[in-house]
Amino acid sequence: MSLTQTEAFQRIATIRERSVIALKESKETGLKVAGTYCQYSPAELIVAAGAAAVSLCGTSQTPIPAAEKVLPRNLCPLIKSSYGFAVTDTCPFLYFADLLVAETTCDGKKKMYELLGQIKPLHLMQLPQVQNETALDSWILELKRLKERLEESFGVEITSERLRDAIRLLNEERRSLKELMDMCRLKPSPISGMELLTVLHNTGFNIDRRDNIALMDQLTAELRRRAAAGISPFTEATPRVLLSGVPIGIGSDKVVKLVEECGGSVVGFENCTGYKKLDPVDEAGDPLVAVAERYLRVPCSCMSPNPGRFELVKRLVEEFQVDGVIDLTWQGCHTFNIESHALKQFVQEQLSRPFLQIETDYSESDTEQLKVRIEAFLEILARPR
C-alpha cells in the first residue's frame, strides 16, 4: 500500500478542505481567527488569546494576474499570490480571519501590507533586521504591541499562564513535526519530498493543533513500520537533495516535483516551510521574552548578517547524508538571491557538496529548462565522490 493510501496521510491531505468547514462552524459559535503569512508571526500569542492561528493562501499562480493590476509584474510571486487571493476573495482562511498579523521582512511585503490593510484589519510588526540584544529589546516591544492589539480586538486578557499553555502546545506540535521530518534521515527515506511537503503545507491550515499532533505522530509511526520493512519510494543509491531558500507550498512545488521526477530524493527543506519553524520556545522564565527570543532567532535572509542559516544548512547536510544542495529563489526576492552567492561558497568549499541555485516563479513556463538543469545536477550527485 502506498503512503497516500494510509489513514493518517489521507486525513492530512484533506485538512485544508475540512478546516474550511470547521472554521465556518466555529466562527458561528464565536471563534476568533488570526491569519499569518510568515514564520515571524508568533502563533503563541494568538493561541493564548483563545483564537485560531491559520496560514493564509499564497502559493498559487492562479490569482497573480489579478494582483498584477496593482502590483509590479517583477515583484516576488509569493507577494503577488498573497495579494491576489485577497483582491479576488478566493482564500477562505483570509475570508474568515478577523485580523491579519504581518511583519516587515522585506520591502515588497511591507508595502503590499499597506494595500492589504485596506481590505482586512491588519497588525504590522516592525521586525528588526539584525539579531542582537538591542534588536531583542525592540522585538519584545513589538510583541507587547501585538498582545495589546489581540486583547483589544478579541476582548480577552492574555495572561502569563495562558501564554505558557500556548507555548507548551506549540512546542509539542513542533516536536511531532520534527520527528516526522527526521524520518528522512533514514537512507533511503521512507517518504518522498512531495509527500512531506503535502504534510507541511496542509497542517498549517488546521485550526486544531492537537489534531495535527495526533495525525503527524500516527504518520511517523507508519513510516517507522515501513522503514523497518524496507519499504521506500527510493533506493540507497538515489541522490539525496536538501532544498534551501524561499518558502514553498502546494502550488509552488514544481522544483520538488522535478527533482523527484528526474530521479532524486528531496530529504529536507531548509526554509520556513520546513526546519526553520522547528526551534522550540524556552518554557522557563518570562513567557513573552521567551517567545520574542525564539522568533528573532529565525535565520531568514532578511537578517544581516545571517549566520544561523549556514549553521542550519551544515547540520542538515550532515545529519541527512545530503549529496547536494538546491537553493531556490523566487524572482524579485533580492535578499535570498544575494545571499545565495555566500551560501554557494559555503556549501562547495566548507561542506564539499555540489550546489545549484534556481531562480524562478510560480508559472510553468520554464519547466523544461529547469528539468534539464536538475537532470544534469543529479548526474553530478550520482557520481562517486
C-alpha positions as CSV (number, residue, x, y, z in Angstrom):
1,M,0.0,0.0,0.0
2,S,1.4,3.4,-0.9
3,L,1.8,6.1,1.7
4,T,-1.0,8.1,0.1
5,Q,-3.5,5.3,1.0
6,T,-2.8,5.3,4.7
7,E,-5.4,6.8,7.0
8,A,-3.1,9.5,8.5
9,F,-1.9,10.7,5.1
10,Q,-5.4,10.8,3.7
11,R,-6.6,12.9,6.6
12,I,-3.7,15.2,6.3
13,A,-4.2,15.5,2.5
14,T,-7.8,16.7,3.2
15,I,-7.1,19.1,6.1
16,R,-7.5,22.2,4.1
17,E,-11.0,21.3,2.9
18,R,-12.1,20.0,6.3
19,S,-10.6,23.1,8.0
20,V,-12.8,25.5,5.9
21,I,-15.9,23.7,7.1
22,A,-14.6,23.7,10.7
23,L,-13.8,27.4,10.5
24,K,-17.2,28.3,9.3
25,E,-18.9,26.2,12.0
26,S,-16.5,27.6,14.7
27,K,-17.0,31.2,13.6
28,E,-20.7,30.8,14.1
29,T,-20.0,29.9,17.7
30,G,-17.8,32.8,18.3
31,L,-14.2,31.6,17.5
32,K,-11.8,34.4,16.6
33,V,-9.3,33.9,13.8
34,A,-6.0,35.5,13.0
35,G,-4.3,34.8,9.7
36,T,-0.5,34.8,9.3
37,Y,1.9,34.8,6.3
38,C,5.3,34.3,7.9
39,Q,7.3,32.4,10.5
40,Y,8.0,35.7,12.3
41,S,4.3,35.9,13.4
42,P,4.2,34.4,16.9
43,A,1.3,31.9,16.9
44,E,1.7,31.5,20.7
45,L,0.2,34.9,21.3
46,I,-2.7,34.2,19.0
47,V,-3.5,30.9,20.6
48,A,-3.1,32.4,24.1
49,A,-5.8,34.9,23.0
50,G,-8.2,32.0,22.5
51,A,-8.1,32.4,18.8
52,A,-7.1,30.2,15.9
53,A,-3.9,31.0,14.1
54,V,-4.1,29.9,10.5
55,S,-1.8,30.1,7.5
56,L,-3.0,32.2,4.6
57,C,-3.0,31.4,0.9
58,G,0.0,32.5,-1.1
59,T,1.4,29.5,-3.1
60,S,-0.7,29.5,-6.3
61,Q,-0.2,31.1,-9.7
62,T,-4.0,31.5,-10.2
63,P,-4.6,34.9,-8.5
64,I,-1.4,36.5,-9.7
65,P,-2.9,38.2,-12.8
66,A,-5.4,40.0,-10.6
67,A,-2.6,41.2,-8.3
68,E,-0.6,42.5,-11.2
69,K,-3.3,45.0,-11.9
70,V,-1.9,46.8,-8.9
71,L,1.5,45.3,-8.1
72,P,4.6,45.4,-10.3
73,R,4.9,42.3,-12.5
74,N,8.6,41.9,-11.5
75,L,7.6,41.5,-7.8
76,C,8.1,38.3,-5.9
77,P,5.3,35.7,-6.8
78,L,4.7,34.9,-3.1
79,I,3.7,38.6,-2.5
80,K,1.6,38.8,-5.7
81,S,-0.1,35.5,-4.9
82,S,-0.9,36.6,-1.4
83,Y,-2.4,39.9,-2.5
84,G,-4.1,38.3,-5.4
85,F,-6.0,35.9,-3.1
86,A,-7.2,38.9,-1.1
87,V,-8.4,41.0,-4.0
88,T,-10.2,38.1,-5.6
89,D,-11.6,36.9,-2.3
90,T,-10.7,33.3,-3.1
91,C,-8.8,32.4,0.1
92,P,-11.4,31.1,2.6
93,F,-8.9,31.4,5.5
94,L,-8.5,35.1,4.8
95,Y,-12.2,35.5,4.4
96,F,-12.8,34.1,7.9
97,A,-9.9,35.9,9.5
98,D,-10.8,38.7,12.0
99,L,-7.3,40.1,12.0
100,L,-4.1,39.6,9.8
101,V,-0.8,39.5,11.6
102,A,2.0,40.7,9.4
103,E,5.7,41.7,9.6
104,T,8.2,43.9,7.8
105,T,10.5,41.1,6.5
106,C,11.1,42.8,3.1
107,D,10.2,46.0,1.3
108,G,7.8,44.3,-1.1
109,K,5.8,42.6,1.7
110,K,5.6,45.6,3.9
111,K,4.3,47.9,1.1
112,M,1.9,45.2,0.0
113,Y,0.6,45.0,3.5
114,E,-0.4,48.7,3.3
115,L,-2.7,47.7,0.5
116,L,-3.9,44.6,2.2
117,G,-4.8,46.6,5.3
118,Q,-7.4,48.4,3.2
119,I,-9.2,45.0,2.7
120,K,-8.8,43.4,6.2
121,P,-7.9,44.6,9.7
122,L,-4.1,44.2,9.8
123,H,-1.5,44.5,12.5
124,L,2.0,45.1,11.2
125,M,5.0,44.2,13.4
126,Q,8.2,46.1,12.8
127,L,10.8,43.3,12.5
128,P,14.4,44.1,13.4
129,Q,16.8,43.2,10.7
130,V,19.6,42.1,13.0
131,Q,19.8,39.5,15.8
132,N,21.3,41.1,18.9
133,E,20.3,42.4,22.3
134,T,19.2,45.8,21.0
135,A,17.1,44.2,18.4
136,L,15.6,41.8,21.0
137,D,14.5,44.7,23.2
138,S,12.8,46.3,20.2
139,W,11.2,43.0,19.2
140,I,9.8,42.4,22.8
141,L,8.1,45.8,22.5
142,E,6.6,44.7,19.2
143,L,5.2,41.6,20.7
144,K,3.8,43.6,23.6
145,R,2.1,45.8,20.9
146,L,0.7,42.6,19.3
147,K,-0.5,41.3,22.6
148,E,-2.4,44.6,23.3
149,R,-3.9,44.5,19.8
150,L,-5.1,40.9,20.2
151,E,-6.6,41.7,23.6
152,E,-8.4,44.7,22.2
153,S,-9.6,43.1,19.0
154,F,-10.7,39.8,20.7
155,G,-11.9,41.1,24.0
156,V,-9.6,38.9,26.1
157,E,-6.7,39.1,28.5
158,I,-3.6,37.2,27.6
159,T,-2.2,36.1,31.0
160,S,1.2,34.6,31.5
161,E,-0.4,31.3,32.3
162,R,-2.4,31.3,29.1
163,L,0.8,32.2,27.2
164,R,2.7,29.3,28.9
165,D,-0.1,26.9,27.9
166,A,0.2,28.0,24.3
167,I,3.9,27.7,24.3
168,R,3.7,24.1,25.6
169,L,1.1,23.2,22.9
170,L,3.1,24.7,20.0
171,N,6.3,23.1,21.3
172,E,4.5,19.7,21.3
173,E,3.4,20.4,17.7
174,R,7.0,21.2,16.8
175,R,8.1,18.0,18.4
176,S,5.7,15.9,16.4
177,L,6.6,17.7,13.2
178,K,10.4,17.3,13.8
179,E,10.0,13.6,14.5
180,L,8.2,13.2,11.2
181,M,10.7,15.2,9.2
182,D,13.6,13.4,10.9
183,M,12.4,10.2,9.3
184,C,14.1,11.4,6.1
185,R,17.4,10.9,7.9
186,L,17.0,7.2,7.0
187,K,18.6,6.0,3.8
188,P,16.6,5.6,1.8
189,S,13.9,8.0,3.1
190,P,10.5,6.2,3.7
191,I,8.6,9.4,2.5
192,S,9.0,11.4,-0.7
193,G,9.7,15.1,-0.7
194,M,6.3,15.8,-2.3
195,E,4.5,13.7,0.4
196,L,6.4,15.6,3.1
197,L,5.6,18.9,1.5
198,T,1.9,18.0,1.5
199,V,2.1,17.4,5.2
200,L,4.0,20.7,5.9
201,H,1.6,22.7,3.7
202,N,-1.7,21.3,4.8
203,T,-1.1,21.2,8.6
204,G,-0.7,25.0,8.5
205,F,-4.4,25.3,7.7
206,N,-5.6,23.1,10.6
207,I,-7.3,25.1,13.4
208,D,-7.0,22.1,15.7
209,R,-3.3,21.8,16.7
210,R,-3.9,18.7,18.8
211,D,-5.3,17.0,15.7
212,N,-2.2,18.0,13.9
213,I,-0.1,16.4,16.6
214,A,-2.1,13.1,16.6
215,L,-2.0,12.9,12.8
216,M,1.7,13.5,12.5
217,D,2.5,11.0,15.3
218,Q,0.3,8.5,13.6
219,L,2.1,9.1,10.2
220,T,5.5,8.9,11.8
221,A,4.6,5.5,13.4
222,E,3.5,4.2,10.0
223,L,6.8,5.5,8.4
224,R,8.8,3.6,11.1
225,R,7.0,0.4,10.3
226,R,7.6,0.9,6.6
227,A,11.3,1.7,7.1
228,A,11.6,-1.5,9.3
229,A,10.1,-3.5,6.4
230,G,12.4,-1.9,3.8
231,I,9.6,0.0,2.1
232,S,10.6,3.3,0.4
233,P,9.9,5.1,-2.9
234,F,13.7,5.3,-3.3
235,T,16.8,3.2,-3.1
236,E,20.1,3.7,-1.2
237,A,21.6,5.0,-4.4
238,T,19.0,7.7,-5.0
239,P,20.7,11.1,-4.9
240,R,19.7,13.0,-1.7
241,V,18.9,16.7,-2.1
242,L,18.5,19.4,0.5
243,L,16.1,22.2,-0.8
244,S,17.2,25.5,0.7
245,G,15.9,29.1,0.2
246,V,12.4,30.5,0.0
247,P,9.2,29.1,1.5
248,I,7.2,26.8,-0.8
249,G,3.8,25.0,-0.7
250,I,1.4,23.1,-2.8
251,G,1.1,25.1,-6.0
252,S,4.7,26.4,-5.8
253,D,6.2,23.0,-5.7
254,K,7.5,22.5,-9.2
255,V,11.2,22.2,-8.2
256,V,10.4,19.4,-5.7
257,K,8.3,17.6,-8.3
258,L,11.1,17.9,-10.9
259,V,13.8,16.7,-8.6
260,E,11.9,13.5,-7.8
261,E,10.6,13.0,-11.3
262,C,14.2,13.2,-12.5
263,G,15.4,10.5,-10.0
264,G,16.3,12.4,-6.9
265,S,15.0,12.4,-3.3
266,V,14.3,15.7,-1.5
267,V,15.1,14.7,2.1
268,G,14.8,18.1,3.7
269,F,13.6,21.7,3.5
270,E,15.9,24.3,4.9
271,N,13.3,27.0,4.7
272,C,10.3,28.5,6.5
273,T,8.2,25.6,5.2
274,G,10.5,23.1,6.9
275,Y,13.2,23.1,9.5
276,K,13.3,26.8,10.3
277,K,10.0,26.5,12.1
278,L,11.0,23.7,14.5
279,D,13.0,25.7,17.0
280,P,11.1,25.4,20.3
281,V,10.3,28.2,22.7
282,D,12.0,28.1,26.1
283,E,9.3,27.1,28.6
284,A,11.2,28.6,31.6
285,G,11.2,32.3,32.6
286,D,9.2,35.2,31.2
287,P,7.0,33.7,28.5
288,L,6.7,36.8,26.4
289,V,10.5,37.3,26.4
290,A,11.0,33.6,25.5
291,V,8.6,33.9,22.6
292,A,10.4,37.0,21.4
293,E,13.8,35.3,21.7
294,R,12.6,32.2,19.7
295,Y,11.1,34.1,16.8
296,L,14.0,36.6,16.5
297,R,16.3,33.5,16.0
298,V,14.6,32.5,12.8
299,P,17.5,32.5,10.3
300,C,15.9,34.3,7.3
301,S,17.8,36.1,4.7
302,C,16.2,39.4,5.7
303,M,18.6,39.3,8.7
304,S,22.0,40.8,8.2
305,P,24.2,39.1,9.0
306,N,22.5,35.7,8.9
307,P,24.9,33.1,10.3
308,G,22.1,30.9,11.6
309,R,21.1,29.8,8.1
310,F,24.6,28.5,7.3
311,E,24.7,26.6,10.7
312,L,21.4,25.0,9.9
313,V,22.4,24.0,6.4
314,K,25.6,22.4,7.7
315,R,23.7,20.4,10.3
316,L,21.1,19.2,7.8
317,V,23.7,18.2,5.2
318,E,25.5,16.1,7.8
319,E,22.5,14.6,9.6
320,F,20.5,13.8,6.4
321,Q,23.5,12.5,4.4
322,V,22.8,15.1,1.7
323,D,24.5,14.7,-1.6
324,G,23.8,18.2,-2.9
325,V,22.0,21.4,-2.1
326,I,19.5,23.2,-4.4
327,D,18.9,26.8,-3.3
328,L,15.5,28.1,-4.6
329,T,14.9,31.8,-5.0
330,W,11.7,33.5,-6.2
331,Q,12.2,36.1,-8.8
332,G,12.3,39.5,-7.2
333,C,13.4,38.1,-3.8
334,H,16.6,40.1,-3.5
335,T,17.7,39.1,0.0
336,F,17.7,35.3,-0.8
337,N,19.1,35.9,-4.3
338,I,22.1,37.9,-3.0
339,E,22.7,35.5,0.0
340,S,22.8,32.6,-2.4
341,H,26.3,33.6,-3.5
342,A,27.7,33.2,0.0
343,L,25.7,30.0,0.6
344,K,27.2,28.6,-2.6
345,Q,30.7,29.3,-1.4
346,F,29.9,27.8,2.0
347,V,28.4,24.6,0.6
348,Q,31.1,24.0,-2.0
349,E,34.1,25.0,0.0
350,Q,33.3,24.0,3.6
351,L,30.8,21.2,3.1
352,S,32.3,19.8,-0.2
353,R,28.9,19.4,-1.8
354,P,27.6,20.3,-5.2
355,F,25.3,23.4,-5.3
356,L,22.6,24.6,-7.7
357,Q,20.8,27.9,-7.5
358,I,17.4,28.1,-9.2
359,E,15.7,31.4,-9.7
360,T,12.1,31.1,-10.9
361,D,8.4,32.0,-10.2
362,Y,5.2,30.1,-9.8
363,S,4.5,29.6,-13.5
364,E,5.2,26.5,-15.6
365,S,6.9,28.5,-18.4
366,D,10.4,27.4,-17.5
367,T,9.7,23.8,-16.5
368,E,11.6,22.1,-19.4
369,Q,14.6,24.4,-18.9
370,L,14.6,23.6,-15.2
371,K,14.3,19.9,-15.9
372,V,17.5,19.9,-18.0
373,R,19.4,21.7,-15.2
374,I,18.1,19.4,-12.5
375,E,18.9,16.3,-14.5
376,A,22.4,17.5,-15.0
377,F,22.8,18.3,-11.3
378,L,21.5,14.9,-10.3
379,E,24.0,13.2,-12.7
380,I,26.8,15.0,-10.8
381,L,25.4,13.8,-7.5
382,A,25.3,10.2,-8.7
383,R,29.0,10.2,-9.5
384,P,31.3,8.6,-6.8
385,R,32.9,11.2,-4.6
